[in-house]
């Protein structure tokens, strides 16, 4: 059912910045990461390189990474693949505000290290990985980022996991320097909709900030792979997530039924419908992909659109999993 296209996808602008990307990117947390993922066991460099190539073939032009993914190995792999491909690729990476980073020089040094691993002289988007300030104030942090925009080493500034008020504060400090806050990267999916009720979504709309949606497939729950009928005791972190229990899967069955119904209408998979819902909502999903097949599956969310009625049907079907 997966439909893929080598035709370049439409472009969207991240917030009020000058950075334009496809309305879906590929997340690379699992690339090189052995701590949370099974890199080097179930998959390795060959598989993620194939995922990189498949991404470009699908017309998707950007990847989301971070300095802490694989302790820098995700950036290293992306840098190597970009150098070999000779194709223009946009990169979004992240700065982790660690307790011992308390000056603007810390930001400059961390960015330089990321650029070196990526083998580039600038990135499209540089995000603050978490809202912890420690000894460095948000004002000092945002000013350091504004300096990097003006020096041309980053195209746009983003944050991740910021509350509505924290996002507003970051926006204020950047605006004072004439720099827009482009994105807030948040967990968002049909089964994780907290940002719709805690003020983040509404505030982002007011400020012109794009929501990047991580875990857009709810760890696979909206793909239809997990059902009460074919229940198998989950492994890894999913063992501790009640949504993957037999009872949890029963609760989300109505949502899966609607995703499958819409999938049949458009000749798409439930996962592709779930990603398309996010795109229609105005969010930008960044599903992960460990191999080429997963990229092609994700890319099937592009090039078509649910109707407004169907978007509302899915939106109204709130599931307490």
C-alpha positions in Angstrom: 0.0 0.0 0.0 3.0 2.3 0.4 3.0 4.9 -2.3 6.3 6.8 -2.9 7.2 9.6 -5.2 10.6 10.8 -6.4 9.0 14.1 -7.3 10.1 16.9 -4.9 7.4 17.5 -2.3 5.9 21.0 -1.6 7.8 23.3 0.7 6.6 24.9 3.9 8.3 27.7 5.9 9.3 27.1 9.5 7.6 29.8 11.5 8.5 33.2 10.3 12.0 32.3 9.4 13.5 32.1 6.0 14.0 28.3 6.2 11.8 26.2 3.9 11.6 22.4 4.1 9.3 19.6 3.1 6.2 19.2 5.4 7.7 16.0 6.8 11.3 15.4 7.9 13.1 12.2 9.1 14.2 11.8 12.7 17.6 10.3 13.3 17.7 9.6 17.0 18.2 5.9 16.3 21.2 6.5 14.0 24.3 5.4 15.9 22.4 5.2 19.2 23.2 2.0 21.3 21.9 3.3 24.6 18.2 3.6 23.7 18.2 1.8 20.4 19.7 -1.4 19.2 22.1 0.2 16.7 24.8 -2.3 15.8 22.6 -5.3 16.6 19.3 -5.2 14.7 20.6 -2.6 12.2 23.7 -0.6 11.4 25.4 1.9 9.2 24.4 0.2 5.9 20.7 0.3 6.9 20.7 4.0 8.0 22.7 4.9 4.9 19.9 3.3 2.8 17.4 5.3 4.8 19.3 8.5 4.0 19.3 7.7 0.3 15.6 6.7 0.3 14.8 10.0 2.0 16.3 12.0 -0.8 14.7 9.7 -3.4 11.3 10.4 -1.8 11.8 14.1 -2.3 12.2 14.8 1.5 15.0 17.3 2.0 15.8 17.4 5.7 16.8 15.4 8.8 16.4 16.1 12.5 19.3 15.1 14.7 21.0 16.3 17.9 24.5 16.3 19.4 23.4 13.8 22.1 22.0 11.2 19.6 24.5 8.4 19.7 26.8 10.7 21.6 27.5 12.5 18.3 27.4 9.5 16.0 24.1 10.5 14.4 25.7 13.7 13.3 28.8 11.9 12.1 26.7 9.5 10.0 24.7 12.3 8.5 27.9 14.2 7.7 29.4 11.2 5.9 26.3 10.5 3.9 25.9 14.1 2.8 29.5 14.3 1.7 29.1 11.1 -0.4 25.7 12.2 -1.9 26.7 15.6 -3.1 23.1 16.7 -2.7 21.8 19.7 -0.9 20.3 18.6 2.5 18.9 20.7 5.3 19.8 19.7 8.8 18.1 20.5 12.1 20.2 19.7 15.1 20.1 20.5 18.8 22.1 22.0 21.7 21.7 20.4 25.1 21.8 23.0 27.9 24.0 20.9 30.3 24.7 22.3 33.8 28.3 23.2 33.0 27.4 25.2 30.0 26.9 28.7 31.3 28.2 31.1 28.7 27.7 32.2 25.1 31.0 30.5 24.3 29.5 27.2 25.3 26.8 27.6 22.6 29.4 28.6 20.0 31.7 25.6 21.0 28.8 23.1 20.9 27.6 24.4 17.5 31.2 24.2 16.1 31.5 20.6 17.3 28.1 19.7 15.6 29.2 21.5 12.4 32.4 19.6 12.4 30.7 16.2 12.8 28.2 17.2 10.1 31.0 18.4 7.8 29.1 21.6 7.0 29.6 25.3 7.8 26.0 26.0 8.7 22.7 24.2 9.7 19.2 25.2 8.7 17.8 24.9 12.2 19.4 24.9 15.7 17.2 23.9 18.6 17.5 24.0 22.3 16.9 20.4 23.3 15.2 21.1 26.7 14.1 24.1 28.7 16.5 23.6 31.6 18.4 26.8 32.2 20.8 25.9 35.1 23.4 28.7 35.4 22.7 30.2 32.0 19.6 32.4 31.7 17.2 32.0 28.8 18.0 35.6 27.8 21.7 34.8 27.5 21.0 31.6 25.7 18.7 33.3 23.1 21.2 36.1 22.6 23.9 33.6 21.9 21.6 31.9 19.3 20.8 35.3 17.8 24.5 36.0 17.4 24.9 32.7 15.5 22.0 33.6 13.1 23.7 36.9 12.4 27.0 35.2 11.8 25.3 32.8 9.3 26.1 29.5 11.1 22.4 28.8 11.7 19.4 29.6 9.6 16.7 29.6 12.2 16.3 29.1 16.0 14.0 26.5 17.6 13.3 25.1 21.0 12.0 21.7 22.2 9.7 20.7 25.0 9.1 24.3 26.0 5.9 25.2 27.8 3.6 28.0 26.4 5.2 30.5 28.8 8.8 29.3 28.2 8.1 29.5 24.5 6.8 33.1 24.9 9.9 34.1 26.9 12.2 32.7 24.2 10.2 34.4 21.5 10.5 37.7 23.4 14.3 37.6 23.8 14.8 36.6 20.1 12.4 39.2 18.9 14.4 41.9 20.6 17.3 40.9 18.3 15.1 40.8 15.2 15.2 37.0 15.1 12.0 34.9 14.9 11.5 31.8 17.0 10.9 29.3 14.2 9.8 26.0 16.0 8.9 24.3 19.2 9.5 20.5 18.9 7.0 18.7 21.0 5.6 15.2 21.4 2.4 15.2 19.3 0.3 12.5 17.7 -3.3 11.2 17.6 -2.5 9.5 21.0 -0.5 12.3 22.5 -2.4 15.6 22.3 -1.4 17.4 25.4 -0.2 20.4 23.5 -3.8 21.1 22.4 -4.9 21.5 26.0 -1.9 22.9 27.9 -1.7 26.1 25.9 1.3 25.2 23.7 -0.6 24.8 20.5 -2.6 28.0 20.8 0.4 30.1 21.9 2.4 28.7 19.0 -0.3 29.8 16.6 -0.3 33.3 18.1 3.4 33.6 17.9 3.8 32.2 14.4 5.8 29.2 15.7 5.7 25.9 13.9 5.2 22.7 15.9 7.6 19.9 15.0 5.9 16.7 16.1 8.2 14.0 17.5 6.9 10.5 18.2 4.2 11.2 15.6 3.3 7.5 15.3 3.1 7.1 19.1 5.9 4.5 19.1 4.0 2.5 16.5 0.6 2.4 18.2 -1.2 4.1 15.3 0.3 1.9 12.7 -2.0 -1.0 13.3 0.9 -3.3 14.1 -0.3 -3.8 17.7 -3.8 -5.1 18.2 -5.6 -7.1 21.0 -6.3 -9.8 18.4 -2.6 -10.5 17.7 -1.4 -9.5 21.2 2.2 -10.3 22.1 3.9 -9.3 25.3 5.8 -6.1 24.3 9.6 -5.9 24.8 11.9 -3.1 25.8 10.4 0.2 27.0 7.0 -0.7 25.6 6.7 -3.3 28.5 6.2 -0.4 30.9 3.8 1.6 28.7 0.2 0.7 29.6 -1.0 1.6 26.2 0.7 -1.5 24.9 -1.2 -3.8 27.3 -4.1 -5.8 25.9 -6.6 -3.4 27.6 -4.7 -0.4 26.3 -4.9 -1.7 22.8 -8.7 -2.3 23.2 -9.1 1.4 24.1 -7.4 2.6 20.9 -9.3 0.2 18.7 -11.9 2.8 17.5 -9.1 5.1 16.4 -7.3 2.3 14.5 -10.6 1.3 12.9 -11.0 4.9 11.5 -7.4 5.1 10.4 -7.8 1.8 8.5 -11.1 3.0 7.0 -9.5 6.2 5.7 -6.5 4.2 4.6 -8.6 2.0 2.4 -10.3 5.1 0.9 -6.9 6.7 -0.1 -4.9 3.5 -0.6 -2.7 4.4 2.3 -1.6 2.7 5.5 -2.9 3.7 9.0 0.5 5.2 9.7 0.4 7.4 6.6 -3.1 8.6 7.5 -1.9 9.5 11.0 1.0 11.5 9.7 -1.2 13.2 7.1 -3.5 14.3 9.9 -0.6 16.1 11.6 0.3 17.8 8.4 -3.3 18.9 7.8 -3.3 20.3 11.4 -0.3 22.4 10.5 2.3 20.5 12.4 5.4 19.0 10.9 6.0 15.4 11.8 9.5 14.0 12.1 9.1 10.2 12.3 12.2 8.1 12.8 13.5 5.6 10.2 16.1 3.0 10.7 16.0 1.7 7.1 14.8 2.5 3.6 11.4 0.7 3.9 10.5 2.8 7.0 11.4 6.0 5.0 9.2 5.0 2.1 6.4 4.2 4.5 6.7 7.7 6.1 6.9 9.4 2.7 3.6 7.9 1.8 2.0 10.6 4.0 3.0 13.2 1.5 1.5 14.2 -1.9 -2.2 13.9 -0.8 -4.5 15.3 1.8 -7.4 14.2 4.1 -10.5 16.3 3.7 -11.4 18.9 6.4 -14.3 16.6 7.5 -11.9 13.6 7.9 -9.4 15.7 9.8 -12.2 16.7 12.2 -13.4 13.1 12.5 -9.9 12.0 13.7 -9.6 15.1 15.9 -12.9 14.4 17.6 -12.0 10.8 18.3 -10.1 11.4 21.5 -8.7 8.2 23.0 -7.7 7.9 26.6 -5.1 5.2 26.2 
